[in-house]
Amino acid sequence: MVLLACGCMLLLETACKNKKPADEDGAEDSLTCVVDTDTVAELVPDQEVPKAADELFDDFFFTFAGNRKHQLSRIQFPLTVKNGNKQTLMQQHEWKMDRFFMPQSYYTLILDNRRQLNLPKDTSVNHVVVEKIFLDKSWVKDYHFDRISGEWKLTSIDNQSLANNANASFLKFYQAFATDSLYQAEHLNDVISFKGPDPDNDLKDLVGEISADEWEEMGPGELPRDMIYNIIYGQTYEHSNQKIFLLRGISNGQEMELTFRRKDGEWKLVKISE
């Protein structure tokens, strides 16, 4: 159990500090993970990007988020920006470099089932939406990307109320779960399954259970709050009784999955795995 806790903390650890820098939209993060560099140019070198980077959206997006020149070249200007029923066109000189989740050590995904984990590897995907979800402000900024003539392009931005999001009910629950310790304790399953790597055997996983009473000591600690991301690779969200909240490390290859199931109308954490 201690090994699980240490592994989970490693994903959210070290560089995470409780300071609140404002992003380009004026929103703030209570959990900020700082990388070793302060400049976007150092994140991804400002050089020619190979065509193979457009095969998978993730390969394209990490370069898009970290390379200033590449980002400008992959935005379809004038860019359509929607705010509710209002639509405007943004010119290139109005655009501000957006690093998305690059300055932190991880990003998050919301899935209905484990089959959807295969979608990022699907080379036939031609439309992706990156959601920047402001839980504290109850609104979502959707970045729509389309693959046009073999190249991924940002084609529009849609700002909308969180209430209109396909995962609105779960996101409302998650915000309370991540910010209110009493609420969190009330929404833990009596027994929480866990699965994680065995440090003594690379080919074997450790599998076990922890009780709700052990969660505070054995759990992952502070979860992302206020603002999180989600990437829609084509997955559709239904009125599902299961949600997988995935935290994926950007450079360390680590992942942590929190599985929630709705029981008698209430979400409960039932499983944690790495």
C-alpha positions as CSV (number, residue, x, y, z in Angstrom):
1,M,0.0,0.0,0.0
2,V,2.8,2.4,0.8
3,L,4.3,1.7,-2.6
4,L,1.1,2.7,-4.2
5,A,0.9,6.0,-2.3
6,C,4.5,6.8,-3.2
7,G,3.9,6.1,-6.9
8,C,0.8,8.2,-7.0
9,M,2.5,11.1,-5.3
10,L,5.4,11.0,-7.8
11,L,3.0,12.0,-10.6
12,L,1.7,15.1,-8.8
13,E,4.8,15.8,-6.6
14,T,7.8,18.0,-6.4
15,A,7.2,20.8,-8.8
16,C,3.6,21.4,-7.6
17,K,3.3,24.5,-5.6
18,N,0.3,26.4,-4.2
19,K,0.9,29.6,-6.1
20,K,-1.6,31.2,-8.4
21,P,-0.3,32.7,-11.6
22,A,-2.9,34.0,-14.0
23,D,-3.1,32.4,-17.4
24,E,-3.9,34.2,-20.6
25,D,-7.6,34.1,-19.9
26,G,-7.2,35.6,-16.4
27,A,-8.0,32.3,-14.7
28,E,-5.8,31.0,-11.9
29,D,-4.6,27.6,-10.9
30,S,-4.3,26.6,-7.3
31,L,-2.0,23.7,-8.3
32,T,0.8,24.8,-10.5
33,C,3.5,22.4,-11.6
34,V,6.6,24.3,-12.7
35,V,9.0,22.9,-15.3
36,D,12.8,23.7,-15.3
37,T,12.5,26.4,-17.9
38,D,10.7,29.7,-18.0
39,T,10.6,30.1,-21.8
40,V,8.4,28.4,-24.3
41,A,11.2,28.2,-26.9
42,E,13.2,26.0,-24.6
43,L,10.3,23.5,-24.2
44,V,10.3,22.6,-27.8
45,P,13.1,23.9,-30.1
46,D,12.0,26.4,-32.7
47,Q,12.9,24.3,-35.7
48,E,11.4,22.5,-38.6
49,V,8.7,20.0,-37.5
50,P,8.7,16.6,-39.3
51,K,5.7,15.6,-41.2
52,A,5.4,12.5,-39.1
53,A,4.3,14.7,-36.2
54,D,0.9,15.1,-37.9
55,E,0.2,11.4,-37.8
56,L,-1.0,11.4,-34.2
57,F,-2.6,14.4,-32.6
58,D,-0.6,14.1,-29.4
59,D,2.7,14.4,-31.4
60,F,1.4,17.5,-33.1
61,F,-0.1,19.0,-30.0
62,F,3.0,18.9,-27.8
63,T,4.9,20.7,-30.5
64,F,2.0,23.2,-31.0
65,A,1.9,24.0,-27.3
66,G,5.7,24.4,-27.0
67,N,6.9,26.0,-30.2
68,R,5.8,29.6,-30.8
69,K,6.6,29.6,-34.6
70,H,4.8,26.3,-35.1
71,Q,1.8,27.4,-33.2
72,L,1.2,30.5,-35.3
73,S,1.6,28.5,-38.5
74,R,-1.0,26.0,-37.4
75,I,-3.9,28.4,-36.6
76,Q,-6.4,29.1,-39.3
77,F,-6.7,32.9,-39.2
78,P,-9.0,34.7,-39.0
79,L,-9.9,32.4,-36.2
80,T,-13.5,31.9,-35.3
81,V,-14.2,32.5,-31.6
82,K,-17.6,31.9,-30.2
83,N,-18.8,33.2,-26.9
84,G,-22.3,31.8,-26.4
85,N,-24.4,33.1,-29.3
86,K,-21.8,35.8,-30.2
87,Q,-19.2,35.1,-32.8
88,T,-16.1,37.1,-33.6
89,L,-13.0,36.7,-35.9
90,M,-9.5,36.9,-34.3
91,Q,-6.6,38.1,-36.4
92,Q,-3.1,36.8,-36.1
93,H,-1.8,39.9,-34.3
94,E,-4.4,39.4,-31.5
95,W,-3.3,35.8,-30.7
96,K,-1.3,35.2,-27.5
97,M,1.0,32.2,-27.2
98,D,-0.9,29.4,-25.4
99,R,1.3,26.8,-23.6
100,F,-1.8,24.8,-22.5
101,F,-0.6,22.2,-19.9
102,M,3.1,22.3,-20.9
103,P,4.2,24.3,-17.8
104,Q,2.9,21.5,-15.5
105,S,4.1,17.9,-15.3
106,Y,0.9,16.2,-16.3
107,Y,-2.4,16.5,-18.1
108,T,-5.8,15.0,-17.5
109,L,-8.4,13.0,-19.5
110,I,-11.9,12.0,-18.8
111,L,-13.1,8.7,-20.2
112,D,-16.2,6.5,-19.9
113,N,-14.3,3.2,-20.3
114,R,-10.8,1.8,-20.9
115,R,-11.5,1.1,-24.6
116,Q,-11.3,4.9,-25.1
117,L,-7.7,4.8,-24.0
118,N,-6.8,3.5,-27.6
119,L,-8.2,6.6,-29.3
120,P,-5.1,8.8,-29.0
121,K,-3.3,6.1,-31.1
122,D,-5.9,6.1,-33.8
123,T,-4.3,7.6,-36.9
124,S,-7.7,7.9,-38.6
125,V,-8.9,10.6,-36.1
126,N,-9.3,13.9,-38.0
127,H,-11.1,16.1,-35.5
128,V,-10.0,16.7,-31.8
129,V,-11.3,19.1,-29.2
130,V,-9.0,20.2,-26.3
131,E,-11.1,21.3,-23.4
132,K,-9.7,23.8,-20.9
133,I,-12.2,23.4,-18.1
134,F,-12.4,26.2,-15.5
135,L,-14.2,24.4,-12.6
136,D,-14.0,27.5,-10.4
137,K,-15.6,29.7,-13.0
138,S,-18.1,27.1,-14.4
139,W,-17.1,27.5,-18.0
140,V,-15.2,25.7,-20.7
141,K,-12.9,26.8,-23.5
142,D,-13.0,24.4,-26.4
143,Y,-10.2,24.4,-28.9
144,H,-11.3,22.7,-32.1
145,F,-8.5,21.1,-34.2
146,D,-9.0,19.6,-37.7
147,R,-6.6,17.7,-39.9
148,I,-6.6,19.6,-43.2
149,S,-4.6,18.3,-46.2
150,G,-2.6,16.2,-43.8
151,E,-1.8,19.0,-41.3
152,W,-3.5,19.6,-37.9
153,K,-4.9,23.2,-37.6
154,L,-6.7,25.1,-34.8
155,T,-9.9,26.0,-36.6
156,S,-12.1,27.5,-33.9
157,I,-12.5,28.3,-30.2
158,D,-15.9,27.9,-28.4
159,N,-16.4,29.3,-25.0
160,Q,-19.4,27.9,-23.2
161,S,-21.0,27.4,-19.8
162,L,-19.9,24.3,-17.9
163,A,-23.6,23.3,-17.7
164,N,-23.5,22.7,-21.5
165,N,-20.6,20.3,-21.3
166,A,-21.2,16.6,-21.9
167,N,-19.5,15.7,-18.5
168,A,-21.2,18.6,-16.6
169,S,-22.7,16.4,-13.9
170,F,-19.4,14.5,-13.2
171,L,-17.3,17.7,-13.4
172,K,-19.5,19.3,-10.7
173,F,-19.0,16.2,-8.6
174,Y,-15.2,16.1,-9.2
175,Q,-14.8,19.8,-8.2
176,A,-16.3,19.1,-4.8
177,F,-14.4,15.8,-4.5
178,A,-11.1,17.6,-5.2
179,T,-11.6,20.6,-3.0
180,D,-13.7,19.4,0.0
181,S,-12.1,16.8,2.2
182,L,-15.3,15.9,4.0
183,Y,-17.2,15.6,0.7
184,Q,-14.4,13.4,-0.6
185,A,-14.5,11.1,2.4
186,E,-18.3,10.7,1.9
187,H,-17.7,9.6,-1.7
188,L,-15.2,6.9,-1.2
189,N,-16.3,3.3,-1.8
190,D,-16.1,1.2,1.4
191,V,-13.3,-0.8,-0.3
192,I,-11.1,0.8,-3.0
193,S,-9.3,-1.5,-5.4
194,F,-5.7,-0.6,-6.4
195,K,-3.2,-1.8,-9.0
196,G,0.3,-0.6,-9.4
197,P,3.8,-1.7,-10.6
198,D,5.8,-4.0,-8.4
199,P,9.2,-2.4,-7.8
200,D,10.7,-5.8,-7.3
201,N,9.4,-7.3,-10.6
202,D,8.9,-5.3,-13.8
203,L,6.7,-7.9,-15.2
204,K,4.3,-8.0,-12.3
205,D,1.7,-5.6,-10.8
206,L,0.7,-5.2,-7.2
207,V,-3.0,-5.7,-6.7
208,G,-4.9,-5.2,-3.5
209,E,-7.5,-3.1,-1.6
210,I,-7.6,-0.3,0.8
211,S,-10.4,0.8,3.0
212,A,-12.0,4.2,3.0
213,D,-10.4,4.8,6.4
214,E,-6.9,4.3,4.8
215,W,-7.5,6.7,1.9
216,E,-6.1,9.9,3.6
217,E,-2.8,8.1,4.2
218,M,-2.6,6.0,1.1
219,G,-4.2,8.2,-1.5
220,P,-2.6,10.5,-4.0
221,G,-2.8,13.7,-2.0
222,E,-4.0,16.9,-3.5
223,L,-5.8,16.5,-6.8
224,P,-5.9,19.0,-9.6
225,R,-8.6,21.7,-9.0
226,D,-9.9,24.9,-10.3
227,M,-8.8,24.3,-13.9
228,I,-8.2,20.9,-15.7
229,Y,-7.9,19.7,-19.2
230,N,-9.7,17.1,-21.3
231,I,-9.0,15.9,-24.8
232,I,-11.7,14.5,-27.0
233,Y,-10.3,12.3,-29.7
234,G,-13.7,11.3,-30.9
235,Q,-15.0,9.6,-27.8
236,T,-18.7,10.3,-27.1
237,Y,-19.9,10.6,-23.6
238,E,-23.2,8.9,-22.7
239,H,-25.2,8.8,-19.5
240,S,-22.6,6.5,-18.2
241,N,-22.4,5.2,-14.6
242,Q,-18.6,5.1,-14.8
243,K,-15.9,7.7,-15.3
244,I,-12.2,7.3,-15.5
245,F,-10.2,10.4,-14.5
246,L,-6.7,9.9,-15.9
247,L,-3.6,11.9,-14.9
248,R,-0.9,11.4,-17.5
249,G,2.7,12.5,-17.0
250,I,4.1,14.6,-19.9
251,S,7.7,13.5,-19.7
252,N,8.0,10.7,-17.1
253,G,5.7,8.1,-18.7
254,Q,3.7,7.8,-15.5
255,E,-0.1,7.5,-15.3
256,M,-2.7,7.4,-12.6
257,E,-6.3,6.3,-13.1
258,L,-9.1,7.1,-10.7
259,T,-12.2,5.1,-11.5
260,F,-15.6,6.5,-10.2
261,R,-18.9,4.7,-10.4
262,R,-22.3,6.0,-9.8
263,K,-24.1,4.1,-7.1
264,D,-27.7,5.0,-6.1
265,G,-27.3,8.3,-7.8
266,E,-24.0,9.3,-6.2
267,W,-20.5,9.0,-7.6
268,K,-18.0,6.9,-5.6
269,L,-14.3,6.4,-6.0
270,V,-13.9,2.6,-6.5
271,K,-10.5,2.1,-7.9
272,I,-7.1,3.7,-8.3
273,S,-4.3,2.3,-10.5
274,E,-1.0,3.2,-12.1
